């Protein structure tokens, strides 16, 4: 289902529906499909369009962690925590704090 969904979503790129939600959705589907580089590209574009999108920060952190870029993942999570706390999105902030602790533990920090 993911390749067909990706194809459908990509048809919307560049049109009036090309927004943060579309880019987030594409990033999510690419991550599910195992294409981390494309996932990161679309998630970063989602955040360019809406820097306050805490779910996109969380998914970007996960994608960067999967790519092996631990320091970039930590930066994404930390910014996501700041954004989520500012918006009052306490659950997202708590989840990202857990991911930060896990990454730091894995790195021996």
MODELLER restraints for C-alpha pairs under 7 A, 6 or more apart:
rsr = mdl.restraints
at = mdl.atoms
rsr.add(forms.Gaussian(group=physical.xy_distance, feature=features.Distance(at['CA:2:A'], at['CA:29:A']), mean=6.23, stdev=0.5))
rsr.add(forms.Gaussian(group=physical.xy_distance, feature=features.Distance(at['CA:2:A'], at['CA:33:A']), mean=6.70, stdev=0.5))
rsr.add(forms.Gaussian(group=physical.xy_distance, feature=features.Distance(at['CA:6:A'], at['CA:26:A']), mean=6.40, stdev=0.5))
rsr.add(forms.Gaussian(group=physical.xy_distance, feature=features.Distance(at['CA:6:A'], at['CA:29:A']), mean=6.53, stdev=0.5))
rsr.add(forms.Gaussian(group=physical.xy_distance, feature=features.Distance(at['CA:9:A'], at['CA:26:A']), mean=6.65, stdev=0.5))
rsr.add(forms.Gaussian(group=physical.xy_distance, feature=features.Distance(at['CA:12:A'], at['CA:18:A']), mean=6.16, stdev=0.5))
rsr.add(forms.Gaussian(group=physical.xy_distance, feature=features.Distance(at['CA:19:A'], at['CA:46:A']), mean=6.97, stdev=0.5))
rsr.add(forms.Gaussian(group=physical.xy_distance, feature=features.Distance(at['CA:19:A'], at['CA:49:A']), mean=6.71, stdev=0.5))
rsr.add(forms.Gaussian(group=physical.xy_distance, feature=features.Distance(at['CA:20:A'], at['CA:46:A']), mean=4.10, stdev=0.5))
rsr.add(forms.Gaussian(group=physical.xy_distance, feature=features.Distance(at['CA:20:A'], at['CA:47:A']), mean=6.81, stdev=0.5))
rsr.add(forms.Gaussian(group=physical.xy_distance, feature=features.Distance(at['CA:20:A'], at['CA:49:A']), mean=5.49, stdev=0.5))
rsr.add(forms.Gaussian(group=physical.xy_distance, feature=features.Distance(at['CA:20:A'], at['CA:50:A']), mean=6.00, stdev=0.5))
rsr.add(forms.Gaussian(group=physical.xy_distance, feature=features.Distance(at['CA:21:A'], at['CA:46:A']), mean=6.88, stdev=0.5))
rsr.add(forms.Gaussian(group=physical.xy_distance, feature=features.Distance(at['CA:23:A'], at['CA:42:A']), mean=5.03, stdev=0.5))
rsr.add(forms.Gaussian(group=physical.xy_distance, feature=features.Distance(at['CA:23:A'], at['CA:43:A']), mean=6.08, stdev=0.5))
rsr.add(forms.Gaussian(group=physical.xy_distance, feature=features.Distance(at['CA:23:A'], at['CA:45:A']), mean=6.48, stdev=0.5))
rsr.add(forms.Gaussian(group=physical.xy_distance, feature=features.Distance(at['CA:23:A'], at['CA:46:A']), mean=4.98, stdev=0.5))
rsr.add(forms.Gaussian(group=physical.xy_distance, feature=features.Distance(at['CA:24:A'], at['CA:42:A']), mean=6.50, stdev=0.5))
rsr.add(forms.Gaussian(group=physical.xy_distance, feature=features.Distance(at['CA:24:A'], at['CA:43:A']), mean=5.41, stdev=0.5))
rsr.add(forms.Gaussian(group=physical.xy_distance, feature=features.Distance(at['CA:24:A'], at['CA:46:A']), mean=5.65, stdev=0.5))
rsr.add(forms.Gaussian(group=physical.xy_distance, feature=features.Distance(at['CA:24:A'], at['CA:56:A']), mean=6.13, stdev=0.5))
rsr.add(forms.Gaussian(group=physical.xy_distance, feature=features.Distance(at['CA:26:A'], at['CA:39:A']), mean=6.91, stdev=0.5))
rsr.add(forms.Gaussian(group=physical.xy_distance, feature=features.Distance(at['CA:26:A'], at['CA:42:A']), mean=6.36, stdev=0.5))
rsr.add(forms.Gaussian(group=physical.xy_distance, feature=features.Distance(at['CA:27:A'], at['CA:38:A']), mean=6.84, stdev=0.5))
rsr.add(forms.Gaussian(group=physical.xy_distance, feature=features.Distance(at['CA:27:A'], at['CA:39:A']), mean=3.90, stdev=0.5))
rsr.add(forms.Gaussian(group=physical.xy_distance, feature=features.Distance(at['CA:27:A'], at['CA:40:A']), mean=6.51, stdev=0.5))
rsr.add(forms.Gaussian(group=physical.xy_distance, feature=features.Distance(at['CA:27:A'], at['CA:42:A']), mean=4.99, stdev=0.5))
rsr.add(forms.Gaussian(group=physical.xy_distance, feature=features.Distance(at['CA:27:A'], at['CA:43:A']), mean=5.25, stdev=0.5))
rsr.add(forms.Gaussian(group=physical.xy_distance, feature=features.Distance(at['CA:28:A'], at['CA:39:A']), mean=6.48, stdev=0.5))
rsr.add(forms.Gaussian(group=physical.xy_distance, feature=features.Distance(at['CA:30:A'], at['CA:36:A']), mean=6.63, stdev=0.5))
rsr.add(forms.Gaussian(group=physical.xy_distance, feature=features.Distance(at['CA:30:A'], at['CA:38:A']), mean=6.31, stdev=0.5))
rsr.add(forms.Gaussian(group=physical.xy_distance, feature=features.Distance(at['CA:30:A'], at['CA:39:A']), mean=4.98, stdev=0.5))
rsr.add(forms.Gaussian(group=physical.xy_distance, feature=features.Distance(at['CA:31:A'], at['CA:39:A']), mean=5.33, stdev=0.5))
rsr.add(forms.Gaussian(group=physical.xy_distance, feature=features.Distance(at['CA:31:A'], at['CA:63:A']), mean=6.79, stdev=0.5))
rsr.add(forms.Gaussian(group=physical.xy_distance, feature=features.Distance(at['CA:36:A'], at['CA:63:A']), mean=5.99, stdev=0.5))
rsr.add(forms.Gaussian(group=physical.xy_distance, feature=features.Distance(at['CA:36:A'], at['CA:67:A']), mean=6.36, stdev=0.5))
rsr.add(forms.Gaussian(group=physical.xy_distance, feature=features.Distance(at['CA:39:A'], at['CA:63:A']), mean=6.90, stdev=0.5))
rsr.add(forms.Gaussian(group=physical.xy_distance, feature=features.Distance(at['CA:40:A'], at['CA:60:A']), mean=6.12, stdev=0.5))
rsr.add(forms.Gaussian(group=physical.xy_distance, feature=features.Distance(at['CA:40:A'], at['CA:63:A']), mean=6.24, stdev=0.5))
rsr.add(forms.Gaussian(group=physical.xy_distance, feature=features.Distance(at['CA:40:A'], at['CA:64:A']), mean=6.97, stdev=0.5))
rsr.add(forms.Gaussian(group=physical.xy_distance, feature=features.Distance(at['CA:43:A'], at['CA:56:A']), mean=6.11, stdev=0.5))
rsr.add(forms.Gaussian(group=physical.xy_distance, feature=features.Distance(at['CA:43:A'], at['CA:60:A']), mean=5.86, stdev=0.5))
rsr.add(forms.Gaussian(group=physical.xy_distance, feature=features.Distance(at['CA:46:A'], at['CA:56:A']), mean=6.99, stdev=0.5))
rsr.add(forms.Gaussian(group=physical.xy_distance, feature=features.Distance(at['CA:47:A'], at['CA:53:A']), mean=6.55, stdev=0.5))
rsr.add(forms.Gaussian(group=physical.xy_distance, feature=features.Distance(at['CA:47:A'], at['CA:56:A']), mean=6.71, stdev=0.5))
rsr.add(forms.Gaussian(group=physical.xy_distance, feature=features.Distance(at['CA:52:A'], at['CA:83:A']), mean=5.83, stdev=0.5))
rsr.add(forms.Gaussian(group=physical.xy_distance, feature=features.Distance(at['CA:54:A'], at['CA:80:A']), mean=5.49, stdev=0.5))
rsr.add(forms.Gaussian(group=physical.xy_distance, feature=features.Distance(at['CA:54:A'], at['CA:83:A']), mean=6.21, stdev=0.5))
rsr.add(forms.Gaussian(group=physical.xy_distance, feature=features.Distance(at['CA:54:A'], at['CA:84:A']), mean=5.47, stdev=0.5))
rsr.add(forms.Gaussian(group=physical.xy_distance, feature=features.Distance(at['CA:54:A'], at['CA:92:A']), mean=6.94, stdev=0.5))
rsr.add(forms.Gaussian(group=physical.xy_distance, feature=features.Distance(at['CA:57:A'], at['CA:76:A']), mean=5.92, stdev=0.5))
rsr.add(forms.Gaussian(group=physical.xy_distance, feature=features.Distance(at['CA:57:A'], at['CA:77:A']), mean=6.33, stdev=0.5))
rsr.add(forms.Gaussian(group=physical.xy_distance, feature=features.Distance(at['CA:57:A'], at['CA:80:A']), mean=4.84, stdev=0.5))
rsr.add(forms.Gaussian(group=physical.xy_distance, feature=features.Distance(at['CA:58:A'], at['CA:77:A']), mean=6.07, stdev=0.5))
rsr.add(forms.Gaussian(group=physical.xy_distance, feature=features.Distance(at['CA:58:A'], at['CA:80:A']), mean=6.29, stdev=0.5))
rsr.add(forms.Gaussian(group=physical.xy_distance, feature=features.Distance(at['CA:58:A'], at['CA:96:A']), mean=6.34, stdev=0.5))
rsr.add(forms.Gaussian(group=physical.xy_distance, feature=features.Distance(at['CA:60:A'], at['CA:76:A']), mean=6.60, stdev=0.5))
rsr.add(forms.Gaussian(group=physical.xy_distance, feature=features.Distance(at['CA:61:A'], at['CA:73:A']), mean=4.33, stdev=0.5))
rsr.add(forms.Gaussian(group=physical.xy_distance, feature=features.Distance(at['CA:61:A'], at['CA:74:A']), mean=6.80, stdev=0.5))
rsr.add(forms.Gaussian(group=physical.xy_distance, feature=features.Distance(at['CA:61:A'], at['CA:76:A']), mean=5.13, stdev=0.5))
rsr.add(forms.Gaussian(group=physical.xy_distance, feature=features.Distance(at['CA:61:A'], at['CA:77:A']), mean=5.39, stdev=0.5))
rsr.add(forms.Gaussian(group=physical.xy_distance, feature=features.Distance(at['CA:62:A'], at['CA:73:A']), mean=6.78, stdev=0.5))
rsr.add(forms.Gaussian(group=physical.xy_distance, feature=features.Distance(at['CA:64:A'], at['CA:70:A']), mean=6.79, stdev=0.5))
rsr.add(forms.Gaussian(group=physical.xy_distance, feature=features.Distance(at['CA:64:A'], at['CA:72:A']), mean=6.42, stdev=0.5))
rsr.add(forms.Gaussian(group=physical.xy_distance, feature=features.Distance(at['CA:64:A'], at['CA:73:A']), mean=4.91, stdev=0.5))
rsr.add(forms.Gaussian(group=physical.xy_distance, feature=features.Distance(at['CA:65:A'], at['CA:73:A']), mean=5.25, stdev=0.5))
rsr.add(forms.Gaussian(group=physical.xy_distance, feature=features.Distance(at['CA:74:A'], at['CA:100:A']), mean=6.09, stdev=0.5))
rsr.add(forms.Gaussian(group=physical.xy_distance, feature=features.Distance(at['CA:77:A'], at['CA:96:A']), mean=5.71, stdev=0.5))
rsr.add(forms.Gaussian(group=physical.xy_distance, feature=features.Distance(at['CA:77:A'], at['CA:100:A']), mean=6.65, stdev=0.5))
rsr.add(forms.Gaussian(group=physical.xy_distance, feature=features.Distance(at['CA:81:A'], at['CA:93:A']), mean=4.64, stdev=0.5))
rsr.add(forms.Gaussian(group=physical.xy_distance, feature=features.Distance(at['CA:81:A'], at['CA:96:A']), mean=6.28, stdev=0.5))
rsr.add(forms.Gaussian(group=physical.xy_distance, feature=features.Distance(at['CA:84:A'], at['CA:90:A']), mean=6.58, stdev=0.5))
rsr.add(forms.Gaussian(group=physical.xy_distance, feature=features.Distance(at['CA:84:A'], at['CA:92:A']), mean=6.28, stdev=0.5))
rsr.add(forms.Gaussian(group=physical.xy_distance, feature=features.Distance(at['CA:84:A'], at['CA:93:A']), mean=5.38, stdev=0.5))
rsr.add(forms.Gaussian(group=physical.xy_distance, feature=features.Distance(at['CA:85:A'], at['CA:93:A']), mean=6.18, stdev=0.5))
